[in-house]
Every structure is written in structure tokens, then in C-alpha cells.
Amino acid sequence: MQKKLISFIGLLTNLVEQAPKPALEYGDNTDKSQKAGTTIRISEETRNFFDIQAENLGVSVQECISMTLHAVMRASCEPQATQLEHQVDRFLELFESHQIPMTDIPVVLANNSDISRVDLLSRNNILNKLDTNLLEHLSKLFYVNVGWLKGLATTTNWNNFVLYKNPVGIATYLASLKHENRNVRVFFIVNEPAVFDALKRASTKEDNIDPIDMGVVVEIEKFINGVSFKSYNVFENGLRWNYGKCRRDLKAVMMFCDKTRIPYDGMIITKQKYTQLFQSEILATTALKRPLQIWHPDQLLWDDERNTERNELPTIARHYKEEKLDVFEVAVKDPWRISDWKKFIEGEDIKNVLKNS
């Protein structure tokens, strides 16, 4: 049975959905500011919850409860309105989470939308400007799902790359990013605090212990019309360090970054955030918000005693050459030698698009 995450609003919505849907009637002279006097009794835990929410919103507890019940009523009786409101909320959340000031939104979208700063004062104006072309542009710009942008209950991040058994594809992708953008950085993410000890145990015992997963996220710094911001492309989850083939592919990508001087780092996040990130339940900017614990994956490539997996280096070097990653280094080191980047990105044999030095 599919697991459902039930929020406070979800519980109330499920309750009211069991009752007949009344028609919403507002008379022409209805004063919506008038409040119906109602007394309700709530538990101490519920009161504490609303105290915190009211303080965050800067309103009274009574007003917070009223807003919550009104939202549940709208979700039950006008589900289309809720979806449209989510669409505007997610548009604004996208820019806020990427630390792009409201005043710069029209600047960033200048070539793909006619949204103006005045439009940002009205939720209805924003909604009317969120057409299909703009949503698709936002999806590619920030690596998020179009469905999520439309206000649907779907995953957030746009996962478009598989690393396992595809190191050449990743090398091609990283080379194209370096060609198109100013700065690119690769993050190898785990949720295990004792990183090197845990990785060593996993690599030696393979499947005899609980799996240790490592996820990969690529950070791309973009510069549009004078505005700089960072987007994050989330790769697949479930790259098990215990499994030799997965581990070799991960280390091959680390080696490619090392040889081409593409910055790469390790990050340690909580198990909850790790799950939310790689199951696309939250935006990458939220999961990777600083400050974060770091680890140094480059140590796994050092040929000295500090490398806890030094004995595997010859195997990784051989795997690197077998996958022909060394051939793709030129696309990063000497990008001018690629005669047709479009064909290169589409997977054309690099020998066919490589100029003679």
C-alpha cells in the first residue's frame, strides 16, 4: 500500500471531504470582514501548535485558526482554487529558495516572459503570466518538475541523469556544463557522520552490512542579465558504496573531476533531508542550505596511507581508462577543440567532433 504523508491540513481535508459539498454563496452586500462568533475547545498541544504558527505569521491565535479552517474549506469546496494558489506560491518559493530578490525576477526572466515588477504585487497577475512556455523555461533553469510548478502534488526536483553504468554520460554532461556556465561543482552526499570509517567497512564487507548510499548533486552557477544565482541538478539516489560496480563508477567520476579540475566536495546531511532530497520531496536548495558538514572525497584518490581505500586505486585507474574517460578530458581542458558542441552533447563519438591540436 502506498505510504501517504498526512499533514494537519490533510487530516482536516480528509474529514470534510466525507461530508456533502455545500455551495459557496456570498450575497452582493456581504461584509466579509464580519466574523461569526464561534467557541471551540482545543487541547493544550493544539493550542501550543497554533501559538507558534500565529507568532510566525504575526497574527492572533484566533485569526490563525480562522485562516486554517478557511483554507480547508476552500480546498474541499474549491480544489481548483487551491491548485492555482499553489502554482503562485511555488513560483515565488522557487526564487526565494534560490536567494533571488523579488526585484530581480523580471530581470532573470526578461528573455522568456513579460512579467514586470508591478505584476509581482498581484497574485492574479502572476498567475496569468505563468503560461506553458514560462513553466518549461523555469523547469530547465532550476531543474524542477513542471508538474510541481503547476501546483500538482508531485515531486519537486527534475532528475534527468543516471550515474550508474554511465560515467561517460556524466563526463559529457559535466563538460557541456563547463562550456555553458561560469562555475560548476559536484557534491557527493552521504548521511553517515563517520564517513571514511563507514565507507571502508562498506567497501570491504560489501552486502554483509546495511547499505551505505551516496547521492550526487551538481551545482551550476548561472549569470543572467547581471544576476548571479546557483541551480542544483539532483542525480539518482541509491548509489550503494557497498556494491563494487557502483563504487567504481562513483570514484571514476571523482577522478574525472580531479583530472579536469572541476571542483568537487563531500556533504553530510541528516538522514531525513537525504531521503527528502533524493525522493524529490523538497527542493535541493532547501536540503543543501548552509552551514553543512563536509567531507573530502579527494582523499579517496590519494596514493598514500591517508587513503583508507588505497588498495583499490589500480582498479579505479583501470576502470577509468576502460570507460575512456581520459578521452573526454579534452572537452574540459581544451573546449576549443570541440568543433560541434550540439553533436557532442547529443552523444556523437568524440573522435568525430574533435579538432586536431
C-alpha positions in Angstrom: 0.0 0.0 0.0 1.3 3.4 -0.9 2.5 5.4 2.1 0.8 8.8 2.5 2.2 11.8 4.3 -0.8 13.3 6.2 -0.3 16.9 7.3 -2.6 18.8 9.7 -4.4 20.3 6.7 -4.6 17.0 5.1 -6.3 15.4 8.1 -9.0 18.1 8.2 -9.4 18.0 4.4 -10.0 14.2 4.5 -12.6 14.7 7.3 -14.6 17.4 5.5 -14.4 15.5 2.2 -16.7 12.9 3.7 -19.5 15.5 4.1 -21.6 16.9 1.2 -20.0 19.9 -0.5 -22.1 23.0 0.2 -22.3 25.7 -2.4 -20.4 28.9 -1.5 -22.8 31.7 -1.5 -21.8 35.3 -1.0 -24.6 37.9 -1.2 -23.9 41.1 -3.0 -23.9 43.1 0.2 -21.9 40.5 2.3 -19.3 42.1 4.5 -16.6 39.6 4.5 -14.9 41.3 7.5 -17.7 40.3 9.8 -16.9 37.2 11.8 -19.3 34.6 13.0 -19.0 34.1 16.8 -17.9 30.5 17.5 -16.5 28.9 20.6 -14.3 25.8 20.2 -12.3 23.8 22.7 -8.8 22.6 21.8 -6.2 20.6 23.6 -3.1 22.1 25.1 -0.9 20.6 22.4 -3.1 22.0 19.7 -3.1 25.4 21.4 0.7 25.4 21.5 0.9 24.5 17.8 -1.3 27.4 16.9 0.6 29.7 19.2 3.8 29.0 17.3 2.1 29.4 13.9 0.4 32.6 14.9 3.6 34.1 16.1 5.4 33.2 12.9 2.6 34.8 10.8 2.3 37.8 13.1 -1.4 37.3 13.8 -3.6 36.3 16.7 -4.3 32.7 17.5 -8.0 33.2 16.7 -7.1 34.6 13.3 -4.6 31.8 12.6 -7.3 29.1 13.4 -9.8 31.0 11.2 -7.3 31.2 8.3 -6.6 27.4 8.6 -10.3 26.4 8.6 -10.9 28.8 5.7 -8.1 27.2 3.7 -9.5 23.7 4.5 -13.0 24.9 3.3 -11.5 26.2 0.1 -9.5 23.0 -0.5 -12.7 21.0 0.0 -15.1 23.1 -2.0 -12.9 24.8 -4.5 -10.0 22.4 -5.2 -9.2 24.3 -8.5 -8.5 27.4 -6.5 -6.1 25.6 -4.2 -4.1 24.3 -7.1 -3.9 27.7 -8.7 -2.8 29.3 -5.4 -0.1 26.6 -5.0 1.1 27.5 -8.5 1.8 31.1 -7.5 3.2 30.0 -4.1 5.7 27.7 -5.8 6.7 30.3 -8.3 7.6 32.7 -5.5 9.2 29.9 -3.4 11.4 28.9 -6.3 13.1 32.4 -6.5 13.1 32.8 -2.7 14.9 29.5 -2.1 17.5 30.4 -4.8 18.1 33.7 -3.0 17.0 35.8 -6.0 15.4 39.0 -4.8 11.9 39.8 -5.9 13.1 42.9 -7.7 15.4 40.7 -9.9 12.7 38.2 -11.0 11.7 40.2 -14.1 15.4 40.7 -14.9 16.1 36.9 -14.8 13.0 36.2 -16.9 13.4 39.1 -19.3 14.1 36.9 -22.4 11.3 34.5 -21.6 8.4 36.4 -20.0 6.9 39.8 -19.8 6.4 39.7 -16.1 7.1 43.1 -14.6 7.7 44.3 -11.0 4.2 45.7 -10.9 2.8 42.2 -11.7 4.6 40.8 -8.6 2.3 42.9 -6.4 -0.7 40.9 -7.6 -1.1 37.1 -7.3 -3.6 37.2 -10.1 -1.2 38.9 -12.4 1.5 36.4 -11.7 -0.9 33.5 -12.3 -2.0 34.9 -15.7 1.7 35.2 -16.8 2.6 31.6 -15.8 2.0 30.1 -19.3 3.3 26.8 -20.6 6.5 28.3 -22.1 7.4 30.1 -18.9 6.8 27.0 -16.8 9.0 24.9 -19.1 11.7 27.5 -19.0 11.6 27.6 -15.2 11.8 23.8 -15.1 15.1 23.8 -17.2 16.5 26.8 -15.4 16.1 25.4 -11.9 15.9 21.7 -12.6 12.4 21.3 -11.1 9.3 19.3 -12.4 6.8 21.2 -14.5 4.0 19.4 -12.6 5.3 20.8 -9.3 5.3 24.3 -10.8 1.7 23.8 -11.8 0.7 23.2 -8.2 0.2 19.5 -8.5 1.0 17.0 -5.7 4.2 15.6 -7.4 7.9 15.5 -6.9 10.0 18.7 -6.8 13.4 18.1 -8.4 13.9 17.1 -12.0 16.1 14.0 -12.1 17.5 13.7 -15.6 20.7 11.7 -15.2 21.6 8.2 -14.1 25.2 7.8 -13.0 25.4 4.0 -12.5 26.9 2.4 -15.6 27.0 5.8 -17.3 30.3 7.6 -16.4 30.8 8.7 -20.0 27.4 10.3 -20.0 28.2 12.2 -16.8 31.6 13.3 -18.2 29.8 14.6 -21.3 27.3 16.4 -19.2 29.9 18.0 -16.9 31.9 19.1 -20.0 28.9 20.7 -21.5 28.1 22.5 -18.3 31.6 23.9 -18.0 31.3 25.1 -21.6 28.0 26.9 -21.0 28.3 28.2 -17.4 30.8 30.0 -15.3 31.2 27.7 -12.4 30.3 24.0 -11.8 30.7 22.0 -8.7 29.9 18.4 -7.9 28.7 17.2 -4.5 28.9 13.7 -3.2 26.3 13.4 -0.5 26.0 11.0 2.4 24.0 10.9 5.7 26.7 8.9 7.6 28.7 11.1 10.0 31.7 8.8 10.3 32.3 9.0 6.6 35.6 7.3 5.9 35.2 4.6 8.6 31.8 3.8 7.3 32.9 3.8 3.6 35.8 1.5 4.4 33.6 -1.0 6.3 31.1 -0.9 3.4 33.8 -1.4 0.7 35.3 -4.4 2.4 32.2 -6.2 3.6 30.0 -5.5 0.5 26.4 -6.6 1.2 27.1 -8.1 4.7 26.2 -4.8 6.4 23.4 -2.2 6.0 23.8 -0.4 2.6 25.5 3.0 2.6 24.2 5.2 -0.2 25.8 8.1 -1.8 24.0 10.7 -3.8 25.3 13.2 -6.4 24.2 16.7 -6.9 25.7 19.2 -9.4 25.7 22.9 -8.6 25.7 25.2 -11.5 26.3 29.0 -11.1 24.3 30.9 -13.6 24.7 34.5 -14.7 21.6 36.1 -16.4 21.3 39.8 -17.3 23.7 40.7 -14.4 22.0 38.5 -11.8 24.0 35.6 -10.4 22.5 32.5 -8.7 23.0 28.8 -8.3 20.9 25.9 -9.5 21.1 22.3 -8.5 20.6 19.2 -10.6 19.9 16.2 -8.4 21.1 12.8 -9.8 19.8 9.4 -8.9 19.7 8.0 -5.3 20.7 4.5 -4.3 24.3 4.5 -5.4 25.5 1.9 -2.9 29.1 2.2 -1.8 28.8 -1.5 -0.7 28.4 -2.5 -4.3 31.7 -2.6 -6.2 30.4 -1.5 -9.6 28.6 1.5 -8.1 31.6 2.4 -6.1 33.9 2.2 -9.1 31.6 4.4 -11.2 31.4 7.0 -8.3 35.2 7.0 -8.0 35.6 7.3 -11.7 33.5 10.5 -11.7 35.6 11.8 -8.8 38.8 11.0 -10.8 37.4 12.8 -13.8 36.6 15.9 -11.7 40.1 15.7 -10.2 41.9 15.4 -13.6 39.9 18.2 -15.2 39.9 20.5 -12.1 36.2 20.6 -11.8 35.6 21.4 -8.1 34.1 18.5 -6.1 33.2 18.2 -2.4 31.5 15.9 0.0 28.5 16.9 2.1 26.9 15.2 5.1 23.2 15.9 5.7 20.7 14.4 8.1 19.0 11.1 7.1 15.6 12.9 6.9 16.9 15.5 4.5 18.8 12.9 2.5 15.6 10.9 1.9 13.6 14.1 1.1 16.2 15.3 -1.3 16.7 12.1 -3.3 13.0 11.3 -3.3 12.3 14.8 -4.6 10.1 15.8 -1.7 12.0 19.1 -1.1 14.0 21.5 -3.3 17.7 20.9 -3.4 18.3 24.5 -2.2 16.4 23.6 1.0 18.2 20.4 1.7 21.7 21.8 1.0 21.2 25.1 2.9 24.4 26.2 4.6 26.0 25.6 7.0 26.7 21.9 6.3 29.1 19.3 7.4 31.7 18.5 4.8 34.0 15.6 4.0 36.8 15.4 1.4 36.2 12.7 -1.3 39.6 13.6 -3.0 41.3 11.7 -0.2 39.9 8.5 -1.8 42.2 9.2 -4.8 45.4 9.9 -2.8 48.2 7.4 -3.3 49.3 7.4 0.4 48.3 6.0 3.7 45.7 8.7 4.4 43.6 7.0 1.7 41.5 4.3 3.6 40.9 2.6 0.2 44.3 3.0 -1.3 44.4 -0.7 -2.4 41.5 0.0 -4.8 43.3 2.7 -6.8 44.8 0.5 -9.5 41.3 -0.9 -10.1 39.8 2.6 -10.4 42.5 3.7 -12.8 41.9 0.7 -15.0 38.1 1.3 -14.9 38.7 5.0 -15.8 40.6 4.0 -18.9 38.2 1.2 -19.9 35.3 3.7 -19.8 37.5 6.1 -22.0 37.0 8.9 -19.6 40.6 10.1 -20.3 39.5 10.8 -23.9 36.8 13.2 -22.6 39.1 15.2 -20.5 40.0 17.3 -23.6 36.4 18.7 -23.7 37.0 20.4 -20.3 40.7 21.2 -20.6 40.7 22.4 -24.2 37.0 23.1 -25.1 38.0 25.0 -28.3 38.9 21.6 -29.8 35.2 20.5 -29.9 34.0 21.5 -33.3 30.3 20.9 -32.7 29.1 21.1 -29.2 25.5 20.3 -30.1 26.6 16.9 -31.6 28.9 16.3 -28.7 26.1 16.8 -26.2 23.8 14.6 -28.2 26.3 11.7 -27.9 28.3 11.9 -31.1 31.6 10.0 -30.9 34.1 12.5 -29.6 36.5 11.5 -32.3 34.1 12.9 -34.9 33.8 16.3 -33.3 37.4 16.8 -32.1 39.7 19.2 -33.9 43.3 18.4 -34.4 45.6 20.2 -32.0 
